[in-house]
Amino acid sequence: MKASLLLATVLVSSSFLVMAGCSSTVSPPANSPKLSVPATIEFGKVRVGLTKDTSVRFTNNGTDALSITSQGFSASQFRLADTSQRTLKIDAGGYQDVRIRFMPTDSNSVAANDTINSNAGATVMALHGGGIALTRTLSMPATIDFGSVRLGLCEDSMLGMPRDTLLVMRNSGNDTLRISSVTAQPPWFTVISWSHTIAPGDSGLARLRFCPMQLGVVAGTITVASNATSDSILTITTSGNGLRYTPGVGSVYTFFAAVDSLDPATRKTVFIGAPGFHFDTIRSTNATFAGQGGLIEVSDPGPHDGYYKILPNGDVFMYGDGAPAAKNVFFGSGWWTLPMGSHSTNVSLFTGDTMVNGGAIKLHLEIVGSYLGDTTITVGSRQFPGSILQIVQTGTYGPSSKPNYQKGVQFIFLPALGYVGMKGFVEYSPVLNANRGAVAGLTAYMLR
C-alpha cells in the first residue's frame, strides 16, 4: 500500500514538471516608464518685480519611454520658463532639464506644487520661494547753505562766474529710483540739471545755482519728485547771503565813451567820439594815497590813478582829481565825500583857485554835491537800485563878481555792485570859449 502511494506521488510530480517545461508560450511582464524628480525645489528670496529660473532634471528611470502630457502649478507665482516644455518625451534611462520660473508678487512666502502628468502617472514636486519687496528710498541733506554770493554774478560775466552747488541724492533701495522733477523757490534759487535715474545703492546729482537779488540772507526750498516707495516728494530748505560787490585786484572797469558836442556857432550837436570801451584795472584794494588808507586804486591811461572807497554809510569817498568817472571832468583836486548813502544835499566838495590852460587862466571854483534820488539800472537782464548824485562846479574869472563858468555832472552809484558811473555832463564856460554837452546813457564802471 505504501509503495502504491509513493508511485502515485512520483507520477503526479513528474506530470507537473512536464507541464512547467512548456512555459515558452507565455508573454513576460510589460516594460514601464518611471519619472524621477526632486521632492522639493527651493527658490530662496527673490525681489518683487524680478524673476528667478531654476533648472530641474526630469529623469526616466523606467524601462520604457516616458511621455509627459501636462504640468500644472498650484500658485500663479510659478510657471515654466519655456512653455514648449509643457509636454516632453524622455527615453528610458534618459533625462530632460526643465526650467521653472518663480515670480513673486509681494514679500510673502509662497509654497506650491508642480503636478506632472505622464504615462507613468501623476508626480507631484513641491516648490517654495519668498519675495523681497521693492524699495526706492531717496535720501538728501535736510538743508543747503549756498554761503555768500555777490549780487550780479549771474547776469554779467564781467563780475565773475556764478557759484553752483551740487545736491547729492542717494537711492538706498533695491530698485531704480526715477527723478521726475527738481524745482526751486523763490526764483533766486534755480535748478540747472539733475540725474533722472539712480541705480540701487547709487547716488545722483542736482546742480543748483544761487543768484541773489537783494542784500542779506534769503531762504528758499528745493523740491524733488520721484517714484520713491515712500516720501515720493521731498522738500529741503536752502539759504544764501547776497553781498555787495567788493572789487578785487585785477578787476576791470568799463565805460561807454560816446561823446557829442554842441557847436557854439550853429547850436547844433556834433558827434565827435565813437562809442567804445575804456578799461581801468584795479591795482590794489588797500592802497594809501594823499594821507588816506584802505583805498581801491584804479589804473588809468591818463597821468593819474584813481583812488576811492565806499564808506559804511554808503557814501563814496574819492580823490577828485583822479577818481573813477571823475577823471579830467573837473578842475581842482582833493578828497570828496559824495553823499550817495547819506542822501545829503549841497555838500561842499571843493573851494579854491585853480589854474587852467597851462596856467593862463585862473578860476576861483566851488564844487557842490547833492543827492537827487534813487533809480534802477539794468545790468544784463536784472535791475539794481542806485543813487543819483549831481555835482555842480561854478567858477569866477577875472574882475567879474558873479560866476561866469559852470559845469555839471551826474553820477550813479550802484551799491550792490560796488561801482560808480558818470551819467553825463554839461558845461558852459565863456572863459574857455566852450558851450558843450555830453550825455551818453550810463557811463558805468563794471567790476569783474
C-alpha positions as CSV (number, residue, x, y, z in Angstrom):
1,M,0.0,0.0,0.0
2,K,2.8,2.4,0.9
3,A,4.6,1.5,-2.3
4,S,1.5,2.3,-4.4
5,L,1.2,5.9,-2.8
6,L,4.8,6.6,-3.4
7,L,4.5,5.7,-7.0
8,A,1.4,7.9,-7.4
9,T,3.3,10.9,-5.9
10,V,6.1,10.4,-8.2
11,L,3.8,10.3,-11.2
12,V,2.0,13.5,-10.2
13,S,5.2,15.4,-9.6
14,S,6.6,14.2,-13.0
15,S,3.4,15.3,-14.7
16,F,3.8,18.9,-13.1
17,L,7.3,19.2,-14.2
18,V,6.4,18.3,-17.8
19,M,3.7,21.0,-17.8
20,A,6.1,23.6,-16.4
21,G,8.6,22.9,-19.1
22,C,6.1,24.1,-21.7
23,S,6.1,27.9,-20.4
24,S,7.9,29.3,-23.5
25,T,4.5,30.2,-25.0
26,V,3.6,32.8,-22.1
27,S,4.5,36.6,-22.5
28,P,6.9,38.2,-19.9
29,P,5.7,41.3,-17.9
30,A,5.5,44.6,-19.9
31,N,8.2,47.4,-19.7
32,S,7.2,50.6,-17.8
33,P,8.4,54.3,-17.6
34,K,9.3,55.8,-14.2
35,L,9.6,59.6,-13.6
36,S,12.1,60.7,-11.0
37,V,12.3,64.4,-9.9
38,P,13.5,66.2,-6.7
39,A,10.9,66.1,-3.9
40,T,11.3,69.9,-3.3
41,I,12.7,72.9,-5.2
42,E,13.8,75.9,-3.1
43,F,14.0,79.2,-5.0
44,G,15.0,81.3,-2.0
45,K,14.3,85.1,-1.8
46,V,13.6,87.0,-5.0
47,R,13.0,90.7,-5.3
48,V,9.5,91.6,-6.3
49,G,9.4,92.6,-10.0
50,L,12.2,90.2,-10.9
51,T,12.2,86.5,-11.8
52,K,14.4,83.5,-10.9
53,D,14.7,80.5,-13.1
54,T,15.8,77.1,-11.7
55,S,16.7,74.1,-13.8
56,V,15.2,70.8,-12.6
57,R,16.3,67.5,-14.0
58,F,13.4,65.1,-15.1
59,T,14.9,61.6,-15.2
60,N,13.2,58.5,-16.7
61,N,14.4,55.6,-14.5
62,G,12.0,53.2,-16.2
63,T,12.4,50.7,-19.0
64,D,10.1,52.4,-21.5
65,A,9.8,55.9,-22.9
66,L,8.2,58.5,-20.7
67,S,5.6,60.8,-22.2
68,I,4.8,63.9,-20.1
69,T,1.4,65.3,-21.2
70,S,1.0,68.4,-19.0
71,Q,2.3,70.3,-15.9
72,G,0.1,72.2,-13.6
73,F,1.2,74.8,-10.9
74,S,-0.9,75.4,-7.8
75,A,0.3,79.0,-7.4
76,S,0.5,81.6,-10.2
77,Q,4.0,82.8,-9.0
78,F,5.4,79.6,-10.5
79,R,5.4,78.6,-14.2
80,L,7.5,77.1,-16.9
81,A,10.1,79.4,-18.2
82,D,9.8,77.7,-21.6
83,T,6.2,76.7,-22.3
84,S,7.3,74.2,-25.0
85,Q,8.5,72.0,-22.1
86,R,4.9,71.5,-21.0
87,T,4.9,68.2,-23.0
88,L,8.1,66.1,-23.2
89,K,9.2,62.7,-24.3
90,I,12.1,61.1,-22.4
91,D,13.6,57.8,-23.5
92,A,14.3,55.0,-20.9
93,G,17.4,55.9,-18.9
94,G,17.3,59.5,-20.3
95,Y,16.6,62.9,-18.8
96,Q,15.5,66.5,-19.7
97,D,16.4,69.7,-17.8
98,V,13.2,71.7,-17.3
99,R,13.4,75.4,-16.3
100,I,10.8,76.5,-13.7
101,R,10.4,80.3,-13.0
102,F,9.5,82.0,-9.8
103,M,7.9,85.5,-10.0
104,P,7.0,86.9,-6.5
105,T,4.3,89.5,-6.4
106,D,4.9,90.6,-2.8
107,S,7.1,89.9,0.2
108,N,5.2,86.8,1.4
109,S,6.5,83.2,1.4
110,V,4.9,81.0,-1.4
111,A,4.5,77.2,-1.2
112,A,3.1,75.4,-4.2
113,N,3.1,72.1,-6.2
114,D,4.0,71.2,-9.7
115,T,1.9,68.3,-10.8
116,I,3.4,66.4,-13.7
117,N,1.1,64.2,-15.6
118,S,2.6,61.4,-17.7
119,N,2.2,57.8,-18.8
120,A,3.8,56.9,-15.5
121,G,1.0,58.6,-13.6
122,A,0.9,61.8,-11.7
123,T,4.1,63.0,-10.0
124,V,4.0,65.9,-7.5
125,M,7.0,68.2,-6.9
126,A,7.0,70.8,-4.1
127,L,8.1,74.4,-4.8
128,H,8.9,77.1,-2.3
129,G,10.1,80.7,-2.6
130,G,9.8,84.1,-0.9
131,G,9.5,87.7,-2.2
132,I,11.6,90.7,-1.3
133,A,9.6,94.0,-1.5
134,L,10.7,96.7,-4.0
135,T,12.2,99.7,-2.2
136,R,13.2,103.0,-3.7
137,T,14.4,105.3,-1.0
138,L,15.5,108.8,-1.7
139,S,17.8,110.5,0.9
140,M,19.2,114.0,0.7
141,P,20.6,116.6,3.1
142,A,17.9,118.5,5.0
143,T,19.4,121.9,4.2
144,I,21.8,123.5,1.7
145,D,23.6,126.7,2.5
146,F,25.0,128.5,-0.6
147,G,27.1,130.8,1.5
148,S,27.8,134.4,0.4
149,V,27.4,135.3,-3.3
150,R,27.9,138.7,-4.8
151,L,24.9,140.4,-6.5
152,G,25.1,140.4,-10.3
153,L,27.2,137.4,-10.8
154,C,24.5,135.5,-12.8
155,E,23.7,138.4,-15.0
156,D,27.1,139.8,-16.1
157,S,30.1,137.6,-16.9
158,M,32.4,140.6,-16.1
159,L,31.5,140.2,-12.5
160,G,32.7,136.6,-12.4
161,M,31.2,133.1,-12.7
162,P,28.1,132.1,-10.7
163,R,28.5,129.8,-7.7
164,D,26.8,126.4,-8.3
165,T,26.2,123.8,-5.6
166,L,25.7,120.1,-6.1
167,L,22.8,118.4,-4.3
168,V,23.6,114.7,-3.6
169,M,20.6,112.4,-4.0
170,R,21.1,108.8,-2.8
171,N,19.0,105.7,-3.6
172,S,19.3,103.3,-0.7
173,G,16.6,101.0,-2.0
174,N,16.8,97.9,-4.2
175,D,15.1,99.3,-7.3
176,T,15.8,102.0,-9.8
177,L,14.9,105.5,-8.5
178,R,13.5,107.8,-11.1
179,I,13.6,111.6,-10.5
180,S,10.8,113.3,-12.4
181,S,11.4,116.9,-11.4
182,V,13.6,119.2,-9.2
183,T,12.1,122.6,-8.6
184,A,13.3,125.6,-6.6
185,Q,11.6,128.5,-4.9
186,P,11.9,131.5,-4.9
187,P,13.4,132.5,-8.3
188,W,16.9,133.4,-7.0
189,F,17.5,129.7,-6.5
190,T,17.5,127.8,-9.8
191,V,18.0,124.2,-10.9
192,I,20.4,123.8,-13.7
193,S,20.3,120.0,-14.2
194,W,19.7,116.7,-12.4
195,S,20.2,113.0,-12.6
196,H,16.9,111.4,-13.9
197,T,17.6,107.8,-12.9
198,I,19.6,106.5,-9.9
199,A,20.5,102.8,-9.6
200,P,20.1,100.9,-6.3
201,G,22.8,101.8,-3.9
202,D,24.0,104.7,-6.1
203,S,23.9,108.5,-6.0
204,G,22.8,111.2,-8.4
205,L,23.4,114.9,-8.5
206,A,21.3,118.0,-9.0
207,R,23.2,121.2,-10.0
208,L,21.7,124.2,-8.2
209,R,22.5,127.9,-8.6
210,F,22.0,130.9,-6.2
211,C,21.6,134.3,-7.9
212,P,20.9,136.8,-5.1
213,M,18.6,139.7,-6.0
214,Q,19.0,141.6,-2.7
215,L,21.5,142.1,0.0
216,G,21.4,139.9,3.1
217,V,20.3,136.3,3.9
218,V,17.4,134.8,1.9
219,A,15.7,131.4,2.3
220,G,14.1,129.1,-0.1
221,T,13.2,125.4,-0.9
222,I,14.2,122.7,-3.3
223,T,11.5,120.1,-4.0
224,V,12.3,116.7,-5.6
225,A,9.6,114.5,-7.1
226,S,10.4,110.8,-7.7
227,N,9.0,107.2,-7.7
228,A,10.3,106.6,-4.2
229,T,8.2,103.9,-2.5
230,S,7.7,106.4,0.4
231,D,8.1,110.1,0.5
232,S,7.8,110.5,-3.3
233,I,8.0,114.3,-2.8
234,L,10.8,115.6,-0.6
235,T,11.5,119.2,0.2
236,I,14.6,120.6,1.7
237,T,15.4,124.2,2.8
238,T,18.0,126.5,1.2
239,S,19.7,129.7,2.3
240,G,22.2,132.1,0.8
241,N,23.6,135.5,1.6
242,G,23.7,138.3,-1.0
243,L,26.7,140.5,-0.8
244,R,27.5,143.9,-2.3
245,Y,30.3,143.5,-4.8
246,T,33.7,144.2,-3.4
247,P,36.3,144.7,-6.1
248,G,39.5,142.7,-6.1
249,V,42.9,143.1,-7.6
250,G,42.6,142.7,-11.4
251,S,39.0,143.8,-11.6
252,V,38.2,145.8,-14.7
253,Y,36.1,148.9,-15.1
254,T,34.4,149.5,-18.3
255,F,32.6,152.6,-19.6
256,F,30.8,153.7,-22.7
257,A,32.7,156.6,-24.2
258,A,30.4,158.2,-26.8
259,V,30.6,162.0,-26.7
260,D,28.7,164.7,-28.5
261,S,29.4,168.4,-28.6
262,L,27.2,171.5,-29.1
263,D,28.7,173.7,-31.8
264,P,28.5,177.3,-30.4
265,A,28.1,178.8,-33.9
266,T,25.3,176.6,-35.2
267,R,23.9,175.5,-31.9
268,K,23.8,172.0,-33.4
269,T,25.0,168.8,-31.8
270,V,28.1,167.4,-33.5
271,F,29.1,163.8,-32.8
272,I,32.8,163.9,-32.0
273,G,33.5,160.5,-30.4
274,A,32.8,156.9,-31.5
275,P,31.2,154.6,-29.0
276,G,33.7,152.4,-27.3
277,F,35.1,151.0,-24.1
278,H,37.8,152.1,-21.8
279,F,39.4,149.8,-19.3
280,D,40.9,150.5,-15.9
281,T,42.4,147.8,-13.8
282,I,42.3,147.6,-10.1
283,R,45.9,147.7,-8.8
284,S,45.1,147.3,-5.1
285,T,42.2,147.1,-2.7
286,N,44.2,148.5,0.3
287,A,46.1,151.4,-1.2
288,T,47.4,154.5,0.5
289,F,47.2,157.9,-1.3
290,A,47.4,161.6,-0.2
291,G,47.1,160.7,3.5
292,Q,44.3,158.2,3.2
293,G,44.4,154.4,3.5
294,G,42.2,151.4,2.8
295,L,41.6,152.7,-0.7
296,I,40.8,151.0,-4.0
297,E,43.5,152.0,-6.5
298,V,42.4,152.0,-10.1
299,S,44.8,152.3,-13.1
300,D,44.1,154.9,-15.8
301,P,45.6,155.7,-19.2
302,G,46.0,159.3,-18.0
303,P,48.6,160.8,-15.8
304,H,46.9,159.8,-12.5
305,D,45.5,156.6,-11.0
306,G,42.1,156.8,-9.3
307,Y,41.5,156.3,-5.6
308,Y,38.2,155.7,-3.7
309,K,36.4,153.7,-1.1
310,I,32.9,153.1,0.0
311,L,32.1,154.3,3.5
312,P,30.0,152.3,6.0
313,N,27.0,154.7,5.5
314,G,27.1,154.2,1.7
315,D,28.9,157.5,0.8
316,V,31.7,157.3,-1.8
317,F,35.0,158.8,-0.6
318,M,37.2,159.6,-3.6
319,Y,40.0,161.8,-4.8
320,G,38.6,164.5,-7.1
321,D,41.5,164.7,-9.5
322,G,41.8,161.0,-10.3
323,A,38.9,159.0,-9.1
324,P,36.8,156.7,-11.3
325,A,34.5,158.5,-13.7
326,A,35.6,161.9,-12.4
327,K,38.9,161.9,-14.2
328,N,39.5,165.2,-16.1
329,V,35.9,166.2,-15.7
330,F,36.6,168.9,-13.0
331,F,39.3,171.3,-12.3
332,G,40.6,171.3,-8.8
333,S,41.5,168.3,-6.7
334,G,41.1,166.9,-3.2
335,W,39.2,164.3,-1.3
336,W,35.5,164.4,-1.9
337,T,32.7,162.6,0.0
338,L,29.9,162.0,-2.4
339,P,26.6,161.7,-0.3
340,M,25.4,158.6,-2.1
341,G,24.3,156.9,1.0
342,S,23.7,159.7,3.4
343,H,21.5,161.5,0.8
344,S,22.7,164.9,1.8
345,T,22.4,167.9,-0.4
346,N,24.6,171.0,-1.1
347,V,27.7,169.3,0.3
348,S,30.8,171.4,-0.4
349,L,33.4,169.2,-2.1
350,F,36.0,171.8,-3.1
351,T,36.5,175.6,-2.8
352,G,39.6,177.3,-4.1
353,D,41.6,178.6,-7.0
354,T,42.9,176.6,-9.9
355,M,44.9,177.3,-13.0
356,V,43.7,176.1,-16.4
357,N,45.0,176.4,-20.0
358,G,48.6,175.9,-18.8
359,G,48.2,178.5,-16.1
360,A,46.9,181.2,-18.4
361,I,43.5,181.3,-16.8
362,K,42.9,181.4,-13.1
363,L,39.5,180.3,-11.8
364,H,38.0,180.6,-8.4
365,L,35.9,177.4,-8.1
366,E,33.3,176.0,-5.8
367,I,32.2,172.4,-6.2
368,V,29.0,171.2,-4.5
369,G,27.5,167.7,-4.5
370,S,23.8,166.9,-3.9
371,Y,21.8,163.7,-3.7
372,L,19.0,163.7,-6.3
373,G,17.2,160.5,-5.6
374,D,17.0,156.8,-6.4
375,T,16.9,155.0,-9.7
376,T,17.3,151.5,-11.1
377,I,19.9,150.4,-13.6
378,T,19.6,147.3,-15.8
379,V,22.6,145.1,-15.9
380,G,22.2,142.2,-18.1
381,S,18.6,141.1,-17.5
382,R,18.4,142.4,-13.9
383,Q,17.7,145.8,-12.4
384,F,19.6,147.1,-9.4
385,P,18.8,150.0,-7.2
386,G,21.1,153.0,-7.3
387,S,21.5,156.6,-6.1
388,I,21.8,159.6,-8.4
389,L,24.1,162.4,-7.3
390,Q,24.7,165.7,-9.1
391,I,27.9,167.7,-8.8
392,V,27.9,171.3,-9.9
393,Q,31.1,173.3,-10.4
394,T,30.8,177.1,-10.6
395,G,33.7,179.4,-11.3
396,T,34.5,183.1,-11.5
397,Y,37.1,184.5,-13.8
398,G,38.7,187.9,-14.0
399,P,37.2,191.0,-12.4
400,S,33.6,189.6,-12.5
401,S,31.9,189.3,-9.2
402,K,29.4,186.7,-10.5
403,P,30.2,183.2,-11.6
404,N,30.8,183.1,-15.3
405,Y,31.7,179.4,-15.6
406,Q,29.6,176.3,-14.8
407,K,29.8,172.6,-15.3
408,G,27.5,169.9,-14.1
409,V,27.9,166.1,-13.8
410,Q,25.6,163.4,-12.7
411,F,26.9,160.2,-11.0
412,I,25.1,156.9,-10.4
413,F,26.2,154.7,-7.6
414,L,25.0,151.1,-7.5
415,P,26.0,149.8,-4.0
416,A,25.0,146.2,-4.7
417,L,27.6,146.0,-7.5
418,G,30.1,148.5,-6.0
419,Y,30.6,150.8,-8.9
420,V,30.3,154.5,-9.6
421,G,29.3,155.7,-13.0
422,M,29.2,159.0,-14.7
423,K,25.8,159.6,-16.4
424,G,26.8,162.6,-18.3
425,F,27.8,166.3,-18.0
426,V,27.0,169.7,-19.4
427,E,29.3,172.7,-19.5
428,Y,29.1,176.4,-20.1
429,S,32.3,178.5,-20.0
430,P,32.7,181.7,-21.9
431,V,36.2,181.9,-20.4
432,L,37.2,178.7,-22.0
433,N,35.1,179.5,-25.2
434,A,33.2,176.3,-24.7
435,N,29.5,175.5,-24.7
436,R,29.0,171.8,-25.0
437,G,27.2,168.8,-23.6
438,A,27.9,165.1,-23.3
439,V,25.3,162.6,-22.4
440,A,25.9,159.0,-23.5
441,G,23.4,157.0,-21.4
442,L,25.1,155.4,-18.4
443,T,28.8,155.6,-18.4
444,A,29.1,152.8,-15.8
445,Y,32.2,151.2,-14.3
446,M,31.6,147.5,-14.1
447,L,33.7,145.3,-11.9
448,R,35.0,141.9,-13.0
